[in-house]
Amino acid sequence: MKTLSIHSGRGGTGKTLIATNLACILANRGFNVTLLDADFRGPCLAFVFSRIVDYRVKYWLNDFLNGRCNQNEVLVDISDCYNFKGKLQVGFANPSIAAIQNVMNKSQAWELTAVKKLFSLLSYLNKDEIGDYCIFDTSPGVQYSSINALVASDLCIMVMSSDVIDLEATKNILKDIADNFQKKTVIILNKYCPENRLEENKKNTVAQIEAVLKHPVISKIPCYCDVLQGNRTELLAVKKPDHPFIKQLEEVANKIDSA
């Protein structure tokens, strides 16, 4: 099983949009995919899959990390809702204000216990080839849940836009976490605008970013207004599989699959 963490230095990069649609693409190719919401301070997957959550979720990932349920009880199989060729199951973080506040008040000791629970979940998915891919949708920046996900991953996919603020935020994340743990890391440039130069000189933007971050850019996805303004609960990979945004992610999936 390949474990991927979709991460970013700050919010608003399109990380969750990429994580959810990439999971759908892989599931539709016949892979068994598990998508986990590791953003306990700003959960999004419960919103993206809101029409499913109300009647299928019995336990949240929060419950699993707190020892209230087993691995198989926290994963919700939603494959039948989309007629995927493979399986897509999701572990949802609790989006309630009370749950978010509860996580923010957790001690470091609890975080150490949580990472052990996380590895036990990955071991469960590895058992008997239950899973081909596990994808973490992480919390932006440096949070314990994000660090845990990055440490547990085979590949870290950093999502950023091509501006100086994102470049600095991404560089700090790589320096403090991914590089220290020697994690294989690649970059996706999302909302890419060729006119948005990092420097006033006309050097290639991708070359600049790779020179600073010392990691390869595997995709540069243009800024699509219809995607930004669209309904995030309607997955593009399902509703509009021929959309250029999805075609870009198809190429990302190809590179991940062959890595």
C-alpha angles and dihedrals in degrees: 000000000000116000118205130186117202104205142164139190092235140004127275099047095115094254096144092044089055094043095051097045093043089053090051092049092052093045091051089054089062100263124135104240132187118197116196127192103221092168098098093163095054109016114193108167093076087059096045091052095032096137089060102038098068096062104025109041113090097157133026127217084251088063092051093050089049091052097248097124144017129256095261092049096057097051116085116203108217099165094112091058091065104026093237119179089230134033125280117190125174135206107206126207114221108259097197118118091235092055093048091050090047092055092047090056095051119121127238088251089060090050090055090052090047093056090053089052089049093054090048088056091051090049089053091052091049092052114102090351093286090155138036095181135019116192123194118204097203137201112261118252124006113333128145091245091053093047090050091051093047092049091050094049132095091206132024116207111198114202117203142150122238100261133107096250093055091044092055093044091050093046091054092050092050093047096047101037124003098043093042090055091042093236120171104247136187132181131231115197105210127188086020116188115184089209092059100089120186090212133030090239116082100247116144110276095218092050090051093051094047090048092053099040098035090220130102125259105227098182141013110200116195122232108265113195093203090055093049092049097038131107106271092204089065103075111221092212087061103033100035110017091165094056112123090238090059092044088057091051090048087062090048089052090051091054092047093048092052095043 
